[in-house]
């Protein structure tokens, strides 16, 4: 997303939301204008929730991520080992640990999550992540739970505002997948919505292909897009446990919210 469009997005959504999330596919630390985007968020007094795989975590990035506009940073640790299965991860984890310890000192109010969204089933032991968790436990003097049931608890406090967050794997929704059901609910349009790089507004953070385009922020004010007939019908459907859209009927993630 270019800076001009980003500024317009922030200007419109700042009165509507508590947080702007730098995450809807892609790696935010790759963006060459990230420092300028932080300045725009500072200008509009909007706090930021950032999700990163942490691969680009280097000391020169630390100051950037300690910017006072960051409210929460999530590190998707599972993605590193999915992409680099033959790596021991020592250098990768060391940099994340170093940033974490610095953040605890300089930004104690900053929330940090170490995500492990790679469980094969809701009730599972920690064997799949044993080596990684041992290193987290040793570094932060933390006792890792032997078994976790993410149907009842996903988050475990390590220290201060640093947490481990577990969840099961999921398949990104696609119109090419079979229908899973027509009943269910979602937080899309209730707690969040997404804006893609071209300005297209989508109902949730999983609609990366704009299968449910609600409008474009370049042409229509976001408040009008969110009150459009299609968006209103989706939201009413979620409230009544009914999935209006084809993509939602094929979305495995909805299963996490119950029926």
KABEL-V117301 format. One record per backbone hydrogen bond with DSSP energy under -1.0 kcal/mol. CO is the residue of the C=O (numbers start at 1). NH is the residue of the N-H. Records with the same first field share a line. If there is no record, write none. Layout:
CO: NH  NH
This chain:
2: 6
3: 7
4: 8
5: 9
6: 10
7: 11
8: 12
9: 13
10: 14
13: 16  17
20: 49
21: 23
22: 51
25: 24
27: 30
28: 31
31: 34
33: 37
34: 38
35: 39
36: 40
37: 41
38: 42
39: 43
40: 44
41: 46
47: 20
48: 71  72
49: 22
50: 74
52: 76
54: 57
58: 61
61: 65
64: 67
67: 70
69: 48
71: 111
72: 50
73: 113
74: 52
75: 77  115
76: 79
77: 81
78: 82
79: 83
80: 84
84: 87
89: 93
90: 94
91: 95
92: 96
93: 97
94: 98
95: 99
96: 100
97: 101
98: 102
99: 103
100: 104
101: 105
102: 106
103: 107
107: 110
111: 73
112: 163
113: 75
114: 165
115: 78
116: 167
119: 169
122: 150
124: 148
126: 129
127: 130
129: 133
130: 134
131: 135
132: 136
133: 137
134: 138
135: 139
136: 140
137: 142
146: 126
148: 124
149: 152  153
154: 166
156: 164
159: 162
161: 112
162: 158  159
163: 114
164: 156
165: 116
167: 119
174: 177
182: 243
187: 190  191  192
192: 189
194: 202
196: 199
199: 217
200: 196
201: 214
202: 194
204: 207
206: 208
207: 210
215: 201
216: 219  220
221: 225
222: 226
225: 228
228: 232
229: 233
230: 234
231: 235
232: 236
233: 237
234: 238
235: 239
236: 240
237: 242
238: 241
245: 249
247: 250
248: 251
249: 180  181
252: 255
253: 256
254: 257
